[in-house]
Amino acid sequence: MMKIDKEISHPIHPLHKLKLEYTEIPFNCDGCKEAGIGLKYKCQQCEFDLHKACAVAPPISIIHHPFYEKCEFQFHYNPPGAARRICDACRKDVLGFVYHCKRCGFDLHPCCANLPQVLNDGEYNLYLCLKLSSSCHRCGGKGHGWSYRSHCKTYHLHVSCVKELLVENWQAMYLNVDKNKVREMQTRIPSLKGTLKNYHGHGAGRGGKVSKCCQIAGGAIRVIVSAILGDPTAIIAAVVGGFISK
């Protein structure tokens, strides 16, 4: 197991050391500008946080990814070039730290680059896929970047769709807005279980498979979200409770 330093120095925040801590409250990473949860490096004197994946990436490093065998992804503190850059995994804007392949033009957020190829929710394995063979259970489409699928290949969910669900839930739970407005927003946040049932609404003949697929969703969404937020081991019930509620 790789050793994790409890305290580090980082070039983009040279004044103070950053200490490793664990949080179940979502934060915004000052490196990649994406949401995070679980293990992070935090400045005790400033409002400054980094995903573990962002904090430990060497300033001059090249990584390879099994989805892009010919690519060499170099780490950058800022998106290279003047053009808008989009992460090829989650299809979201690149606003900070990024792995970029100069030859092919592909970009990956650090947390996306570190998404596990296989996730286990305690009962089932979920597999990271470059392309979908079936429609996503959230949006009904096949595009939008990478996805996770269940071992039975009946449950598919885009990484981008999980991020959208999370942002909706995060806004409702943590933004300082009127309580009635929060309640209204929470009622509009789709339950993933409900989404799966609605998506399969006309498939009564496949009842057994549909039921099993919906059962998979409850545990799967927790591990997918925690992986996307930078910590596949995080306990994140407090964050995702809104959109997986029954």
C-alpha positions in Angstrom: 0.0 0.0 0.0 1.4 3.4 -1.0 2.4 5.6 2.0 0.3 8.8 2.4 2.0 11.8 3.9 0.0 13.5 6.7 1.5 16.9 5.9 2.9 18.3 2.6 4.1 21.5 1.0 2.6 22.5 -2.3 3.9 24.9 -5.0 0.6 26.7 -5.5 0.2 27.4 -1.8 3.8 27.9 -0.6 3.1 29.9 2.6 1.7 27.1 4.7 1.8 23.4 5.0 -1.2 21.3 4.0 -2.5 18.7 6.4 -4.3 15.5 5.5 -7.8 15.3 6.9 -11.1 13.5 6.2 -14.4 15.2 5.7 -18.0 14.1 4.8 -18.8 17.7 3.9 -18.2 18.5 0.3 -15.5 21.0 -0.6 -14.3 22.8 -3.7 -10.8 21.8 -4.7 -8.5 24.8 -5.2 -6.5 22.8 -7.7 -8.9 21.4 -10.3 -11.9 23.5 -9.2 -14.0 20.4 -8.9 -16.1 19.1 -6.0 -14.5 16.8 -3.5 -15.2 14.7 -0.4 -13.3 12.3 1.9 -9.5 12.6 2.1 -8.2 16.1 1.3 -5.2 18.3 2.1 -6.2 21.4 3.9 -4.4 24.6 4.9 -5.2 25.2 8.6 -4.8 29.0 8.2 -6.4 29.6 4.9 -9.6 28.4 3.1 -7.5 26.2 0.8 -8.2 22.6 -0.1 -6.9 20.0 -2.5 -8.1 16.6 -3.5 -5.6 14.0 -2.5 -5.2 13.2 -6.3 -4.5 16.9 -7.0 -2.2 17.4 -4.1 0.1 14.4 -4.7 0.5 14.8 -8.5 4.1 15.8 -9.3 4.4 19.1 -11.2 6.3 17.3 -14.0 4.6 13.9 -14.4 3.3 11.9 -17.3 0.7 9.2 -16.9 -0.9 6.7 -19.2 -4.5 5.5 -19.2 -5.8 2.1 -20.5 -8.6 3.9 -22.5 -6.0 5.9 -24.5 -3.1 3.6 -25.0 -1.2 5.9 -27.4 -1.6 9.0 -25.2 0.9 10.5 -22.8 -0.9 12.7 -20.3 1.2 15.4 -18.8 0.1 17.2 -15.6 -0.5 21.0 -15.8 -1.5 23.5 -13.1 -3.6 25.4 -15.7 -5.4 24.3 -18.9 -2.9 24.6 -21.7 -3.6 27.0 -24.6 -6.3 29.7 -24.9 -9.1 27.5 -26.1 -11.8 26.1 -23.8 -10.8 22.6 -22.6 -13.3 19.8 -21.6 -12.5 16.6 -19.6 -12.9 13.6 -21.9 -14.1 11.5 -19.0 -16.9 13.6 -17.5 -17.4 16.2 -20.3 -17.2 19.1 -17.8 -15.0 22.2 -18.3 -11.4 22.0 -17.3 -10.7 25.1 -15.0 -7.6 24.2 -13.2 -5.3 21.2 -12.7 -5.5 18.8 -15.6 -3.7 15.9 -17.3 -3.3 16.8 -21.0 -2.1 14.8 -24.0 -0.4 17.2 -26.3 -0.4 14.8 -29.3 -4.1 13.8 -29.2 -5.6 16.8 -27.4 -7.4 14.7 -24.7 -7.8 16.1 -21.2 -8.6 14.5 -17.9 -9.4 16.0 -14.5 -7.0 14.5 -11.9 -9.9 12.7 -10.1 -11.2 11.4 -13.4 -7.8 10.2 -14.4 -7.7 8.2 -11.2 -11.2 6.7 -11.4 -10.9 3.0 -10.5 -11.5 0.6 -13.4 -13.5 -1.6 -11.0 -15.6 -0.4 -8.0 -17.2 -2.7 -5.5 -20.3 -1.5 -3.5 -20.1 -4.5 -1.1 -22.3 -6.7 -3.3 -21.6 -6.0 -6.9 -18.7 -4.9 -9.1 -19.1 -1.9 -11.3 -16.9 -1.5 -14.4 -15.6 1.8 -15.9 -16.4 2.0 -19.6 -15.1 4.3 -22.3 -18.3 3.9 -24.3 -21.8 2.7 -23.5 -23.3 -0.3 -25.1 -26.8 0.5 -23.7 -28.4 3.8 -22.7 -27.6 5.6 -19.5 -30.3 5.1 -16.8 -30.1 8.8 -15.9 -30.3 10.6 -19.3 -31.2 7.8 -21.7 -28.3 8.6 -24.0 -25.1 6.9 -24.9 -22.7 9.9 -25.3 -21.4 12.2 -22.6 -18.1 10.5 -21.9 -17.2 7.6 -19.5 -19.7 5.6 -17.5 -19.9 2.8 -15.0 -21.9 -0.3 -15.7 -23.0 -3.2 -13.5 -21.5 -6.7 -13.8 -24.9 -7.8 -15.3 -24.7 -5.1 -17.9 -28.2 -3.9 -17.2 -27.3 -0.8 -15.2 -25.3 2.1 -16.8 -24.6 5.6 -15.5 -22.5 8.3 -17.0 -19.9 9.9 -14.9 -21.3 13.3 -16.2 -24.8 12.4 -15.0 -23.6 11.5 -11.5 -21.9 14.9 -11.4 -25.1 16.7 -12.4 -27.1 14.8 -9.7 -24.4 15.7 -7.1 -24.4 19.4 -8.0 -28.2 19.6 -7.7 -28.1 17.9 -4.3 -25.2 20.0 -3.1 -26.9 23.2 -4.0 -30.0 22.2 -2.1 -28.2 21.0 1.0 -25.4 23.5 1.4 -26.2 26.8 -0.3 -27.4 29.5 2.0 -30.9 29.8 0.5 -34.4 30.1 1.8 -35.5 26.8 3.6 -38.7 26.6 1.5 -36.6 27.0 -1.6 -34.3 24.2 -0.4 -37.3 22.0 0.2 -38.6 22.8 -3.3 -35.2 22.0 -4.9 -34.9 18.7 -3.0 -38.3 17.6 -4.3 -37.0 18.1 -7.8 -33.8 16.1 -7.2 -34.5 12.8 -8.9 -34.1 9.6 -6.8 -31.8 7.3 -8.8 -34.0 4.4 -7.8 -37.0 6.2 -9.0 -35.2 7.1 -12.2 -34.4 3.5 -12.9 -37.9 2.4 -12.3 -39.3 5.1 -14.6 -36.8 4.3 -17.2 -37.9 0.6 -17.1 -41.5 1.5 -16.7 -42.6 -0.2 -20.0 -40.4 -3.3 -19.4 -42.8 -5.3 -17.3 -41.9 -8.5 -19.1 -38.4 -8.1 -17.7 -39.6 -7.6 -14.1 -36.9 -9.8 -12.5 -34.1 -8.0 -14.2 -35.6 -4.6 -13.6 -36.0 -5.3 -9.9 -32.4 -6.5 -9.6 -31.2 -3.5 -11.5 -32.9 -1.1 -9.2 -31.5 -2.9 -6.2 -28.0 -2.5 -7.5 -28.5 1.3 -7.8 -28.7 2.0 -4.1 -25.2 0.8 -3.2 -23.7 1.6 -6.6 -24.4 5.3 -6.6 -22.6 5.8 -3.3 -19.3 4.3 -4.5 -19.5 5.9 -7.9 -20.0 9.4 -6.4 -17.3 8.9 -3.8 -14.9 7.8 -6.6 -15.8 10.8 -8.8 -15.2 13.1 -5.8 -11.7 11.8 -5.3 -12.1 9.2 -2.6 -13.5 5.8 -3.5 -13.4 4.8 0.2 -15.4 7.7 1.5 -18.6 7.3 3.5 -20.8 9.8 1.8 -24.4 9.1 2.9 -24.7 12.6 4.2 -23.9 14.1 0.8 -25.9 11.9 -1.5 -28.8 11.1 0.8 -31.0 13.6 -1.0 -31.0 11.9 -4.4 -31.0 8.3 -3.3 -33.8 8.7 -0.8 -36.7 6.3 -1.2 
